[in-house]
Amino acid sequence: MRGQAKKRHLSVNPEDMLKSLAGLTGPKRNTPVGTLPTIPWDPRADHALKGFYDLRALALRFLDTEFVTAIRPVHAEQAQMFDAGLDAMGYVAFATSEYATYAGIQNNLEALHGYLLKTPNLEIMQYDLAVFLIVLRAARETVPALAARTQDLEPLLTEERIFQLAGKRPSEFSRMLRGLLNKRRQFAKFFHPLSALNDAAAAFVGLLQHDPDETALDYRALMDRIRAVSNNAGAGTKKDPSASSKQRGSGRKRAAPRKKRHADGEVPNLDYYLPVADAVTDRVTRPDQFASWPIVPASIKDLYLQHARELSRAQKAWDQYARETWPAKSSMLWQIVGEGGSRPLHLTQAVIDPFGQPLEVKLIEQAQQERQTEAIFLFNLSVSMQEGARYLLSFMIADRFSELLSRGGIPTEIIGHTTTGEAIPRVTGRNRSMLYLLFKTREEPHNLQTIQRLCSVLDTRMHYLSYDGEAMMWTYERLKKNLAKHRLLFVVTDGDISGTYIGKRNKELSNATTNYFRDVVALMEAEKFVDVIGVSINADVDGIFSRAVRIDSIEDIYKKLSPYVLKLLREFNSDEGEAAKARRSRMVAHRKARVAGQGRA
């Protein structure tokens, strides 16, 4: 394979960031494949982390980065296992290549050894140390040069110590860890020579599946399949030629740029716009794959501290809202108490057939499964967001307000969008592929991991072009599948729509992207399946959205956006007043009866 790789410059294209090779000096804030380990609150760990970073960079000197990027698991825990295995392969590369003479790398690895051996309670975030030790143990059994260099780590390589460091984890991942240890020779046989290291990665990732395939493919076979899938990704389903010819021959011309809003209730015709070509293939992924801060930067922590008082006040308001809406989300039912499980009987059934109830029952309160309100935060990662550090404000809006909505009991998704790759030649319509980043899904809590994912927004190389209208339509279809009664779409934008459309004569169509954005907003507001709220950053979008809030500073999140949305939600809830009052009266009656019974006792 490769010896010393040529130095490459990082591209502004997010896709290329995955494939760039890291250097061999010092800690890297951006890693080309996967996430880097983090050791919290320990200044002694600086050189230990440099050792980990050097191992990752060494592995990627001898691996096909396109291949490694493609096979990296999507699930976070499996992905961290994969990253740790790569680092151990990097140790093989170090011990058996010319890099073994590099004094700087030697010093960093010695510091790593010392930290691992002398730290009583090892806490390494975003990393699977147990997998690193298992792969290292397998490599030592195959590569004598590595065994000699890592002799001092033998106390950590016993089976008992490995599983002690693994800690408690779900049973399926514990079985996976056991399988890696027992079947380590299946990938260890490829550790020498280094030209076979890609086959080691292919065999290793095969064991990270819940049900490993006994007939796993090798590197060449996997790479052929990856290239075939990549080449066919834009094909999708075949279009009806007659339908396409009708669309092409309809004789419709693109309308001139419109500056006025559509009349209330008017549904715009989006068929005005040329369909997306097969060569334009959009992608949806998690931001963990891209360059990000492994820890929250100090600058963000400072902003949290500066605005802690405003946040605390807003949190109290949302906690109050959660208490107000609880009766509308809860139901009273009788629960049968007995061995062998229980069977719920609703309160209405008890009224209809009171004597049919068993003697051992209790009245309990539980939350309904169906959601009243759900929300999506959609924001663009365009180059224009760098002006006046707007991207920093969009980060704070998505992070802080998602946390407030979660306090109010409203499941929230956070989605960013940009574009990938260069302009696609010889296509009509949109000539760039979309990249959607799922920072948080509705099932996930808003926690530190959410904030760490959002930190990738702070890397300005993630910023490219934005098609806000296209992103809104994609999110709109996602929200329409939701069963919640109220669906909110917050569109965070600077009003500068930067994508391009190409006409049939291979010329750029002026204002097409902006017009499409306006028409999409008008369509959503006319159909009324989703409540759209424009959240503009240092810009006015009142002429586009009927509901909009302008944010010029972090204080506006708490003083303008939070009260505005709380008022809007209370207006929604007023339509459900009678049902909520009925539930509340039943709850109050039950609590009074319980208090009276305790008083008599």
KEGURO-206641 format. One record per residue (C-alpha): residue in three letters; x, y, z. Coordinates in Angstrom, 3 decimals, decimal comma. Each point is the difference from the previous one (the first is absolute). Example, Ala and Ser with C-alpha at 12.3 -4.5 7.8 and 13.67 -1.06 7.14 Angstrom:
REM residues 2
aa / X / Y / Z
ALA / 12,300 / -4,500 / 7,800
SER / 1,370 / 3,440 / -0,660
//
This chain:
REM residues 601
aa / X / Y / Z
MET / 0,000 / 0,000 / 0,000
ARG / 1,121 / 3,526 / 0,709
GLY / 3,158 / 1,041 / 1,726
GLN / 0,206 / 3,652 / 0,822
ALA / -3,071 / 1,681 / -1,392
LYS / 0,191 / 3,348 / -1,716
LYS / -1,305 / 2,919 / 1,988
ARG / -3,486 / 1,018 / -1,085
HIS / -1,781 / 3,249 / 0,603
LEU / -3,409 / -0,233 / 1,641
SER / -2,808 / 0,960 / -2,325
VAL / -3,013 / 2,113 / 0,851
ASN / -2,072 / -2,913 / -1,299
PRO / -1,349 / -1,955 / 3,032
GLU / 0,276 / -3,286 / -1,900
ASP / 3,721 / 0,551 / -0,562
MET / 0,521 / 0,652 / 3,709
LEU / -0,681 / -3,686 / 0,613
LYS / 2,775 / -1,048 / -2,346
SER / 2,777 / 2,403 / 0,995
LEU / 3,015 / -1,439 / 1,789
ALA / 1,075 / 1,366 / 3,338
GLY / 3,577 / 1,060 / 0,682
LEU / 2,187 / -1,624 / 2,617
THR / 0,588 / 2,868 / 2,405
GLY / -1,980 / 0,967 / 3,023
PRO / -3,673 / -0,488 / 0,906
LYS / -2,487 / 0,349 / -2,836
ARG / -3,274 / 1,787 / 0,519
ASN / -1,268 / -1,329 / -3,344
THR / 0,342 / -3,708 / -0,672
PRO / -0,331 / -1,425 / -3,511
VAL / -1,896 / -3,149 / 0,996
GLY / -2,102 / -0,398 / 3,116
THR / 0,171 / 1,695 / 3,376
LEU / 3,070 / 0,545 / 2,151
PRO / 0,197 / -0,973 / 3,682
THR / -0,454 / 2,604 / 2,708
ILE / 1,388 / -0,104 / 3,529
PRO / -1,958 / 2,526 / 2,091
TRP / 1,470 / 2,325 / 2,586
ASP / 3,504 / -1,488 / 0,072
PRO / 2,841 / 2,236 / -1,224
ARG / 2,441 / -2,930 / 0,366
ALA / -1,754 / -1,740 / -2,859
ASP / 1,198 / 2,412 / -2,693
HIS / 2,861 / -2,178 / -1,257
ALA / -2,062 / -3,154 / 0,463
LEU / -2,592 / 1,423 / -2,399
LYS / 2,762 / 0,915 / -2,450
GLY / 0,946 / -3,688 / 0,014
PHE / -3,545 / -1,010 / -0,926
TYR / -0,108 / 2,634 / -2,733
ASP / 3,323 / -1,151 / -1,451
LEU / -1,252 / -3,595 / -0,144
ARG / -3,111 / 1,054 / -1,931
ALA / 2,092 / 1,975 / -2,462
LEU / 2,427 / -2,919 / -0,454
ALA / -2,816 / -2,433 / -0,718
LEU / -1,345 / 2,298 / -2,701
ARG / 3,417 / 0,189 / -1,656
PHE / -0,343 / -3,661 / -0,937
LEU / -3,777 / -0,356 / -0,401
ASP / -2,265 / 0,941 / -2,877
THR / -1,837 / 2,933 / 1,586
GLU / -2,881 / -0,195 / -2,471
PHE / -0,496 / -3,640 / 0,970
VAL / 0,306 / 0,650 / 3,733
THR / -2,482 / 2,854 / -0,174
ALA / -2,515 / -2,129 / -1,880
ILE / 0,107 / -3,013 / 2,359
ARG / -0,008 / 1,941 / 3,285
PRO / -3,146 / -1,070 / 1,921
VAL / -2,841 / 2,480 / 0,402
HIS / -0,917 / -0,971 / 3,587
ALA / 1,976 / 2,169 / 2,457
GLU / 1,232 / -2,841 / 2,219
GLN / 1,076 / -2,194 / -2,896
ALA / 1,644 / 3,023 / -1,645
GLN / 2,046 / 0,663 / 3,151
MET / 1,048 / -3,672 / 0,027
PHE / 1,095 / 0,375 / -3,620
ASP / 1,997 / 3,166 / 0,740
ALA / 1,821 / -1,679 / 2,907
GLY / 0,871 / -2,980 / -2,219
LEU / 1,480 / 2,376 / -2,586
ASP / 2,234 / 1,517 / 2,673
ALA / 1,358 / -3,438 / 0,920
MET / 0,685 / -0,612 / -3,713
GLY / 1,855 / 3,298 / 0,057
TYR / 2,272 / -1,489 / 2,655
VAL / 0,763 / -2,879 / -2,385
ALA / 0,850 / 2,553 / -2,688
PHE / 2,291 / 1,843 / 2,399
ALA / 1,881 / -3,107 / 1,136
THR / 0,576 / -1,401 / -3,510
SER / 0,703 / 3,121 / -2,067
GLU / 2,556 / 2,798 / -0,263
TYR / -2,063 / 2,031 / 2,480
ALA / 1,398 / -2,124 / 2,833
THR / 3,060 / 2,284 / 0,006
TYR / -2,024 / 3,199 / 0,550
ALA / 0,959 / 1,262 / 3,444
GLY / -3,076 / 2,237 / 0,383
ILE / -2,384 / -2,904 / -0,541
GLN / 2,013 / -2,182 / 2,362
ASN / -0,266 / 2,615 / 2,750
ASN / -3,757 / 0,346 / -0,461
LEU / -0,520 / -3,771 / 0,120
GLU / 2,114 / -0,310 / 3,143
ALA / -2,186 / 2,683 / 1,608
LEU / -3,087 / -1,951 / -1,101
HIS / 1,354 / -3,186 / 1,589
GLY / 0,750 / 1,819 / 3,231
TYR / -3,470 / 1,516 / 0,179
LEU / -1,760 / -3,305 / -0,651
LEU / 2,075 / -1,821 / 2,604
LYS / 0,078 / 2,617 / 2,773
THR / -3,543 / 1,404 / -0,120
PRO / -2,162 / -1,890 / 2,549
ASN / -3,440 / 0,857 / -1,440
LEU / 0,383 / 0,335 / -3,743
GLU / -2,720 / 2,188 / -1,525
ILE / 0,339 / 0,506 / -3,733
MET / -3,018 / 1,481 / -1,773
GLN / -1,067 / -0,797 / -3,583
TYR / 2,293 / -3,008 / -0,015
ASP / -0,065 / -3,776 / 0,541
LEU / 3,237 / -0,727 / 1,854
ALA / -0,899 / -3,691 / 0,389
VAL / -0,110 / -0,480 / -3,790
PHE / 3,316 / 1,848 / -0,379
LEU / 1,599 / -2,455 / 2,454
ILE / -1,581 / -3,062 / -1,656
VAL / 1,282 / 0,955 / -3,463
LEU / 3,377 / 0,952 / 1,476
ARG / 0,170 / -3,402 / 1,703
ALA / -0,807 / -1,722 / -3,301
ALA / 2,653 / 2,041 / -1,783
ARG / 2,659 / -0,824 / 2,608
GLU / -0,644 / -3,719 / -0,558
THR / 0,702 / 0,492 / -3,717
VAL / 2,663 / 2,725 / -0,138
PRO / 3,058 / -0,667 / 2,234
ALA / 1,323 / 3,548 / -0,515
LEU / -3,205 / 1,408 / 1,505
ALA / 0,115 / -2,457 / 2,919
ALA / 3,477 / 1,229 / 0,859
ARG / -1,028 / 3,662 / -0,097
THR / -3,123 / -0,504 / 2,134
GLN / 1,333 / -2,431 / 2,586
ASP / -0,820 / 2,399 / 2,861
LEU / -3,724 / -0,057 / -0,957
GLU / -0,369 / -3,727 / 0,732
PRO / -1,851 / 0,610 / 3,341
LEU / -2,765 / 1,717 / -1,991
LEU / -0,280 / -2,786 / -2,585
THR / -1,350 / -2,767 / 2,207
GLU / -3,571 / -1,079 / -0,659
GLU / -1,065 / 0,967 / 3,518
ARG / 1,445 / 3,511 / -0,256
ILE / -1,425 / 0,580 / -3,504
PHE / -3,553 / -0,817 / 1,097
GLN / 0,452 / 2,006 / 3,186
LEU / 0,870 / 3,045 / -2,127
ALA / -2,937 / -0,786 / -2,312
GLY / -2,406 / 0,707 / 2,876
LYS / -3,729 / -0,610 / -0,168
ARG / -1,526 / 0,126 / -3,461
PRO / -3,059 / -1,504 / -1,750
SER / 0,167 / -3,768 / -0,326
GLU / 0,218 / 0,044 / -3,808
PHE / 3,162 / 2,129 / 0,127
SER / 1,486 / -2,163 / 2,760
ARG / -0,486 / -3,019 / -2,289
MET / 1,611 / 1,955 / -2,827
LEU / 3,008 / 0,767 / 2,195
ARG / 0,302 / -3,670 / 0,965
GLY / -0,203 / -0,995 / -3,663
LEU / 2,800 / 2,443 / -0,894
LEU / 2,246 / -1,553 / 2,631
ASN / -0,777 / -3,588 / -0,977
LYS / 0,230 / 0,556 / -3,775
ARG / 2,900 / 2,468 / 0,005
ARG / 2,155 / -2,197 / -2,217
GLN / -2,479 / 0,466 / -2,851
PHE / 1,230 / 3,584 / -0,482
ALA / 3,429 / -0,249 / 1,674
LYS / 1,355 / -2,189 / -2,819
PHE / -0,088 / 3,067 / -2,293
PHE / 2,168 / 2,222 / 2,223
HIS / 3,207 / -0,890 / -1,820
PRO / 0,921 / 1,141 / -2,589
LEU / -1,514 / 3,456 / 0,152
SER / -1,235 / -0,321 / -3,578
ALA / -2,707 / -2,333 / 1,382
LEU / -1,211 / 2,430 / 2,672
ASN / -3,179 / 0,813 / -1,940
ASP / -0,937 / -3,677 / 0,165
ALA / 0,513 / 0,191 / 3,766
ALA / -2,444 / 2,921 / 0,164
ALA / -2,523 / -1,914 / -2,141
ALA / 0,195 / -3,111 / 2,202
PHE / -0,101 / 2,098 / 3,173
VAL / -3,125 / 1,972 / -0,931
GLY / -1,737 / -3,283 / -0,869
LEU / 0,276 / -1,029 / 3,670
LEU / -1,635 / 3,247 / 1,150
GLN / -3,392 / -1,155 / -1,269
HIS / -2,593 / -1,409 / 2,382
ASP / -0,082 / -3,146 / -2,170
PRO / 3,419 / -0,269 / -1,711
ASP / -0,031 / -1,487 / -3,490
GLU / 2,053 / -3,180 / -0,166
THR / 0,802 / 0,657 / -3,676
ALA / 1,195 / 3,602 / 0,343
LEU / 1,331 / 1,764 / -3,103
ASP / 3,623 / 1,083 / -0,283
TYR / 1,222 / 3,524 / -0,748
ARG / -0,075 / -0,314 / -3,795
ALA / -3,493 / -1,524 / -0,095
LEU / -1,351 / 2,597 / 2,438
MET / 1,596 / 2,855 / -1,925
ASP / -1,483 / -1,239 / -3,283
ARG / -3,432 / -0,110 / 1,637
ILE / 0,454 / 3,490 / 1,489
ARG / 0,954 / 1,435 / -3,401
ALA / -2,935 / -1,744 / -1,666
VAL / -2,431 / 1,389 / 2,557
SER / 1,563 / 3,458 / -0,343
ASN / -0,328 / -0,065 / -3,780
ASN / -3,616 / -1,135 / 0,174
ALA / -1,039 / 2,204 / 2,905
GLY / -1,480 / 2,647 / -2,264
ALA / -1,962 / -2,419 / -2,116
GLY / -2,777 / -0,718 / 2,510
THR / -3,235 / -1,129 / -1,551
LYS / -0,390 / 0,381 / -3,740
LYS / -2,247 / 2,839 / -1,035
ASP / -2,859 / -0,483 / -2,432
PRO / 1,399 / 1,253 / -3,338
SER / -3,425 / 1,156 / -1,137
ALA / -0,473 / 1,990 / 3,198
SER / 3,419 / 1,579 / -0,414
SER / -0,697 / 0,919 / -3,593
LYS / -3,297 / 1,573 / 1,014
GLN / 1,775 / 2,008 / 2,679
ARG / 2,736 / 1,093 / -2,376
GLY / -2,415 / 0,793 / -2,815
SER / -2,565 / 1,820 / 2,013
GLY / 1,201 / 3,302 / -1,403
ARG / 0,025 / 1,644 / 3,458
LYS / 2,628 / 2,651 / 0,565
ARG / 1,433 / 1,066 / 3,298
ALA / -1,813 / 2,927 / 1,491
ALA / 1,738 / 3,312 / 0,446
PRO / 1,364 / 0,727 / 3,479
ARG / -2,851 / 0,687 / 2,427
LYS / 0,542 / 2,423 / 2,848
LYS / -3,498 / -0,045 / 1,489
ARG / -1,468 / -2,631 / 2,282
HIS / -2,730 / -2,257 / -1,296
ALA / -3,535 / 0,924 / 0,990
ASP / -1,250 / -1,662 / 3,183
GLY / -1,048 / -3,563 / -0,684
GLU / 1,459 / -0,049 / -3,515
VAL / 1,958 / -3,206 / -0,677
PRO / 2,987 / 0,652 / -2,291
ASN / 0,760 / -2,405 / -2,804
LEU / 3,411 / -1,494 / 0,694
ASP / -0,103 / -1,850 / -3,330
TYR / 1,255 / 3,296 / -1,427
TYR / 3,445 / -1,150 / 1,114
LEU / 1,986 / -2,578 / -1,899
PRO / 0,196 / -3,460 / 1,639
VAL / 3,217 / -1,161 / 1,661
ALA / 2,223 / -2,009 / -2,365
ASP / 0,981 / -3,579 / 0,824
ALA / 3,655 / 1,043 / 0,262
VAL / -0,833 / 2,265 / 2,974
THR / 0,032 / -2,419 / 2,947
ASP / -0,830 / 1,406 / 3,432
ARG / 1,381 / -1,475 / 3,193
VAL / -1,233 / -0,258 / 3,614
THR / 2,501 / -0,727 / 2,763
ARG / 0,926 / 0,637 / 3,630
PRO / 2,578 / 2,754 / 0,659
ASP / 2,229 / -2,411 / 1,966
GLN / 1,726 / -0,871 / -3,283
PHE / 1,189 / 3,524 / -0,600
ALA / 2,633 / 2,210 / 1,592
SER / -1,149 / 1,154 / 3,414
TRP / 1,250 / 1,045 / 3,395
PRO / 0,328 / -3,082 / 2,249
ILE / -0,843 / 2,285 / 2,921
VAL / -2,066 / 3,171 / 0,234
PRO / 2,331 / 2,969 / -0,700
ALA / 0,732 / 2,454 / 2,796
SER / -1,546 / 2,809 / -2,063
ILE / -3,375 / -1,783 / 0,060
LYS / 0,272 / -0,695 / 3,725
ASP / 0,659 / 3,714 / 0,557
LEU / -3,165 / 0,872 / -1,931
TYR / -1,998 / -2,404 / 2,167
LEU / 1,341 / 1,695 / 3,147
GLN / -0,667 / 3,505 / -1,320
HIS / -3,658 / -0,777 / -0,695
ALA / -0,690 / -2,386 / 2,871
ARG / -2,464 / 2,401 / 1,654
GLU / -2,137 / 0,441 / -3,148
LEU / 0,050 / -3,757 / -0,580
SER / -1,098 / -0,694 / 3,580
ARG / -2,991 / 2,333 / -0,357
ALA / -1,009 / -1,563 / -3,296
GLN / 0,325 / -3,492 / 1,472
LYS / -2,435 / 0,914 / 2,787
ALA / -2,527 / 1,204 / -2,585
TRP / 0,269 / -3,261 / -1,947
ASP / -0,202 / -2,090 / 3,184
GLN / -3,242 / 1,856 / 0,782
TYR / -1,268 / -0,734 / -3,503
ALA / 0,761 / -3,709 / 0,497
ARG / -2,043 / 0,013 / 3,232
GLU / -2,892 / 1,792 / -1,729
THR / -0,191 / -2,471 / -2,857
TRP / 0,430 / -3,171 / 2,049
PRO / -3,760 / -0,557 / 0,561
ALA / -0,573 / 0,021 / -3,770
LYS / 2,737 / -2,610 / -0,446
SER / -1,019 / -2,313 / 2,855
SER / -2,808 / -2,470 / 0,551
MET / -1,470 / -1,665 / 3,090
LEU / -0,483 / -3,756 / -0,006
TRP / -0,575 / -2,912 / 2,362
GLN / 2,915 / -2,407 / 0,246
ILE / -0,617 / -3,572 / 1,157
VAL / 2,530 / -1,060 / 2,625
GLY / 1,015 / -3,630 / 0,066
GLU / 2,696 / -2,526 / -0,724
GLY / 0,816 / -0,948 / -3,554
GLY / -0,389 / 3,467 / -1,465
SER / -2,840 / 2,510 / -0,184
ARG / -2,749 / 0,992 / -2,403
PRO / -1,033 / 3,694 / -0,230
LEU / -3,683 / 0,923 / 0,122
HIS / -0,877 / 3,552 / -0,972
LEU / -2,136 / 2,176 / 2,239
THR / -2,924 / -0,024 / -2,446
GLN / -0,136 / -3,786 / 0,192
ALA / -0,172 / 0,186 / 3,792
VAL / -3,018 / 2,308 / -0,244
ILE / -1,817 / -2,268 / -2,484
ASP / 0,641 / -3,218 / 1,929
PRO / 0,896 / 0,916 / 3,604
PHE / -0,754 / -3,456 / 1,455
GLY / 2,098 / -1,768 / -2,586
GLN / 3,178 / 1,471 / 1,452
PRO / 2,288 / -2,215 / 2,127
LEU / 0,448 / 1,032 / 3,603
GLU / 3,735 / 0,721 / -0,247
VAL / 0,216 / 3,094 / -2,163
LYS / 1,610 / 3,408 / 0,278
LEU / -0,521 / 3,277 / -1,832
ILE / 3,157 / 1,280 / -1,677
GLU / 0,967 / 2,797 / -2,377
GLN / 2,094 / -0,589 / -3,090
ALA / 1,149 / 2,006 / -3,014
GLN / -1,611 / -0,651 / -3,341
GLN / 2,273 / -1,314 / -2,706
GLU / -1,266 / 2,284 / -2,723
ARG / 1,733 / 3,359 / -0,256
GLN / -1,882 / 3,272 / -0,054
THR / 2,830 / 2,051 / -1,501
GLU / 3,324 / -0,786 / -1,683
ALA / 2,576 / 2,317 / -1,547
ILE / 2,938 / 0,061 / -2,412
PHE / 2,767 / 2,593 / -0,025
LEU / 1,379 / 0,409 / -3,526
PHE / 2,993 / 2,238 / -0,630
ASN / 2,399 / 0,479 / -2,864
LEU / 3,779 / -0,376 / 0,052
SER / 0,773 / 2,448 / -2,775
VAL / 3,037 / 2,180 / -0,556
SER / -2,125 / 3,104 / 0,593
MET / -0,472 / -1,178 / 3,598
GLN / 3,633 / 0,960 / 0,635
GLU / -0,806 / 3,694 / -0,372
GLY / -0,070 / 1,466 / 3,490
ALA / 0,346 / -3,526 / 1,433
ARG / -3,672 / -0,724 / -0,698
TYR / 0,750 / -3,720 / 0,206
LEU / 0,860 / 0,459 / 3,685
LEU / -3,422 / 1,556 / 0,604
SER / -1,710 / -2,811 / -1,929
PHE / 1,873 / -2,499 / 2,194
MET / -1,314 / 1,695 / 3,152
ILE / -3,557 / 0,161 / -1,373
ALA / -0,055 / -3,703 / -0,879
ASP / 1,665 / -1,095 / 3,236
ARG / -1,681 / 2,207 / 2,601
PHE / -3,487 / 0,084 / -1,468
SER / -0,070 / -3,744 / -0,643
GLU / 0,823 / -0,428 / 3,681
LEU / -2,903 / 2,300 / 0,936
LEU / -2,442 / -1,859 / -2,231
SER / 1,109 / -3,276 / 1,568
ARG / -0,764 / 1,470 / 3,426
GLY / -3,481 / 0,811 / -1,240
GLY / -0,535 / -3,634 / -0,974
ILE / 0,272 / 0,637 / -3,752
PRO / 2,149 / -2,534 / -1,900
THR / 2,377 / 1,831 / -2,301
GLU / 2,284 / -0,812 / -2,926
ILE / 2,980 / 2,135 / -1,043
ILE / 0,970 / -0,206 / -3,681
GLY / 2,679 / 1,926 / -1,864
HIS / 0,404 / 0,166 / -3,748
THR / 2,781 / 0,883 / -2,425
THR / 1,176 / -1,376 / -3,361
THR / 2,587 / -2,630 / -0,936
GLY / 2,436 / -0,212 / -2,852
GLU / 0,535 / 2,301 / -2,898
ALA / -2,623 / 1,178 / -2,481
ILE / -1,292 / -2,896 / -2,096
PRO / 0,464 / 0,764 / -3,709
ARG / -2,586 / -0,421 / -2,740
VAL / -3,088 / -0,101 / 2,209
THR / -3,037 / 2,237 / 0,098
GLY / -1,574 / 1,272 / 3,193
ARG / 1,933 / -0,285 / 3,264
ASN / 3,599 / -0,862 / -0,824
ARG / 1,333 / -0,862 / 3,465
SER / -0,782 / -2,826 / 2,404
MET / -1,445 / 0,720 / 3,440
LEU / 1,601 / -1,181 / 3,236
TYR / -2,363 / -0,276 / 2,989
LEU / 1,530 / -0,339 / 3,469
LEU / -2,163 / -1,498 / 2,775
PHE / 1,373 / 1,600 / 3,160
LYS / -2,871 / -1,276 / 2,151
THR / -2,972 / -2,270 / -0,679
ARG / -3,327 / 0,251 / 1,833
GLU / 0,755 / -3,169 / 1,985
GLU / 3,312 / 1,299 / 1,347
PRO / 0,251 / 2,201 / 3,099
HIS / 1,590 / 3,422 / -0,191
ASN / 3,298 / -0,641 / 1,799
LEU / 3,757 / 0,490 / -0,224
GLN / 0,229 / -2,301 / -3,019
THR / -2,440 / 2,249 / -1,866
ILE / 2,165 / 3,027 / 0,775
GLN / 3,144 / -1,824 / -1,128
ARG / -1,644 / -0,895 / -3,300
LEU / -1,069 / 3,618 / -0,478
CYS / 3,583 / 1,141 / 0,552
SER / 0,806 / -1,179 / -3,534
VAL / -1,946 / 3,100 / -1,121
LEU / 2,860 / 2,093 / 1,390
ASP / 2,414 / -1,422 / -2,582
THR / -0,432 / 2,447 / -2,869
ARG / 1,187 / -2,602 / -2,527
MET / -3,411 / -1,601 / 0,461
HIS / -1,592 / 3,112 / -1,521
TYR / -0,729 / -0,166 / -3,707
LEU / -3,102 / 0,879 / -2,042
SER / -3,603 / -0,110 / 1,196
TYR / -3,272 / -0,878 / -1,685
ASP / -2,407 / 0,993 / 2,760
GLY / -3,086 / -0,778 / -2,084
GLU / 1,196 / -3,514 / -0,839
ALA / 0,883 / -0,644 / 3,657
MET / -3,396 / 1,264 / 1,153
MET / -1,845 / -2,331 / -2,385
TRP / 2,072 / -2,983 / 1,192
THR / -0,730 / 0,883 / 3,637
TYR / -3,652 / 0,690 / -0,820
GLU / -0,472 / -3,537 / -1,315
ARG / 1,737 / -1,302 / 3,136
LEU / -2,362 / 1,949 / 2,271
LYS / -3,156 / -0,953 / -1,908
LYS / 0,577 / -3,648 / 0,944
ASN / -0,142 / 0,987 / 3,664
LEU / -3,224 / -0,752 / 1,873
ALA / 0,260 / 2,971 / 2,366
LYS / -2,942 / 2,387 / -0,010
HIS / 2,233 / 3,075 / -0,397
ARG / 3,206 / -0,124 / -2,046
LEU / 2,389 / 2,943 / 0,215
LEU / 2,771 / 0,740 / -2,491
PHE / 2,510 / 2,643 / 1,100
VAL / 2,004 / 1,202 / -3,021
VAL / 3,196 / 1,707 / 1,158
THR / 1,325 / 2,055 / -2,914
ASP / 1,939 / 3,135 / -0,852
GLY / -2,223 / 0,577 / -3,033
ASP / 2,937 / -0,436 / -2,394
ILE / -0,884 / -3,013 / -2,186
SER / 3,189 / -0,974 / -1,819
GLY / -0,684 / -3,087 / -2,155
THR / -0,265 / 0,071 / -3,777
TYR / -2,418 / -1,374 / -2,611
ILE / 0,982 / -0,684 / -3,586
GLY / -2,377 / 0,450 / -2,932
LYS / -0,314 / -2,192 / -3,084
ARG / 2,515 / 2,174 / -1,847
ASN / 2,628 / -0,734 / 2,667
LYS / -0,233 / 3,497 / 1,453
GLU / -0,555 / 0,988 / 3,611
LEU / -3,553 / 1,141 / 0,726
SER / 0,073 / 3,174 / 2,043
ASN / -2,102 / 0,156 / 3,181
ALA / -1,329 / -3,545 / -0,534
THR / 1,241 / -1,225 / 3,395
THR / -1,497 / 2,964 / 1,839
ASN / -3,306 / -0,330 / -1,865
TYR / -0,169 / -3,692 / 0,803
PHE / 0,609 / 0,752 / 3,699
ARG / -2,847 / 2,551 / 0,020
ASP / -2,360 / -2,370 / -1,803
VAL / 0,743 / -2,863 / 2,396
VAL / -0,832 / 2,222 / 2,993
ALA / -3,237 / 1,081 / -1,698
LEU / -0,894 / -3,633 / -0,746
MET / 0,471 / -1,077 / 3,615
GLU / -1,962 / 2,909 / 1,394
ALA / -2,839 / -0,663 / -2,456
GLU / -0,214 / -3,753 / 0,660
LYS / 0,179 / 0,507 / 3,798
PHE / 1,345 / -3,472 / 0,783
VAL / 2,946 / 1,620 / 1,785
ASP / 0,377 / 3,293 / 1,856
VAL / 3,054 / 1,735 / -1,469
ILE / 1,901 / 2,604 / 2,041
GLY / 2,829 / 1,925 / -1,590
VAL / 2,905 / 0,714 / 2,357
SER / 2,127 / 2,553 / -1,813
ILE / 3,552 / 0,827 / 1,050
ASN / 0,859 / 3,674 / -0,469
ALA / -2,503 / 0,210 / -2,854
ASP / -3,664 / 0,756 / -0,671
VAL / -2,135 / -2,771 / -1,505
ASP / -3,440 / 1,423 / 0,772
GLY / -0,705 / 0,143 / -3,729
ILE / 0,503 / -3,777 / -0,227
PHE / -1,446 / -1,450 / 3,228
SER / -3,313 / 0,973 / 1,559
ARG / 1,504 / -1,026 / 3,368
ALA / 3,565 / 1,145 / 0,578
VAL / 2,344 / 1,033 / 2,801
ARG / 3,175 / 1,956 / -0,637
ILE / 3,007 / -0,964 / 2,146
ASP / 2,888 / 2,461 / 0,217
SER / 1,620 / -1,209 / 3,222
ILE / -0,008 / -2,918 / 2,420
GLU / -2,241 / 1,981 / 2,375
ASP / -2,700 / -0,021 / -2,707
ILE / -0,258 / -3,787 / 0,335
TYR / -1,326 / 0,458 / 3,534
LYS / -1,714 / 3,389 / -0,296
LYS / -1,644 / -0,313 / -3,428
LEU / -0,048 / -3,562 / -1,358
SER / -0,912 / -1,797 / 3,229
PRO / -3,012 / 2,217 / 0,925
TYR / -1,191 / 0,018 / -3,618
VAL / -0,090 / -3,797 / -0,256
LEU / -1,504 / -0,436 / 3,476
LYS / -2,836 / 2,335 / -0,995
LEU / -0,490 / -1,920 / -3,244
LEU / -0,153 / -3,344 / 1,823
ARG / -2,523 / 1,302 / 2,510
GLU / -2,180 / 1,122 / -2,919
PHE / 0,183 / -3,553 / -1,355
ASN / -0,929 / -1,456 / 3,378
SER / -3,029 / 2,257 / 0,432
ASP / -1,729 / -2,109 / -2,667
GLU / 0,274 / -2,982 / 2,316
GLY / -1,352 / 1,761 / 3,065
GLU / -3,041 / -2,158 / 0,733
ALA / 1,876 / -3,308 / -0,131
ALA / 2,782 / 1,405 / 2,148
LYS / -2,506 / 1,363 / 2,539
ALA / -1,758 / -3,376 / 0,202
ARG / 3,251 / -1,838 / 0,649
ARG / 1,107 / 2,616 / 2,510
SER / -3,274 / -0,268 / 1,942
ARG / 0,342 / -3,785 / 0,203
MET / 3,550 / 0,344 / 1,261
VAL / -0,990 / 2,557 / 2,621
ALA / -2,874 / -2,207 / 1,219
HIS / 2,316 / -2,983 / 0,304
ARG / 2,630 / 1,974 / 1,930
LYS / -2,630 / 1,427 / 2,375
ALA / -1,341 / -3,512 / 0,664
ARG / 3,518 / -1,257 / 0,665
VAL / 0,725 / 2,846 / 2,447
ALA / -3,332 / -0,561 / 1,768
GLY / 0,752 / -3,711 / 0,354
GLN / 3,413 / 0,737 / 1,493
GLY / -1,627 / 2,442 / 2,454
ARG / -2,480 / -2,639 / 1,217
ALA / 2,829 / -2,479 / 0,408
//
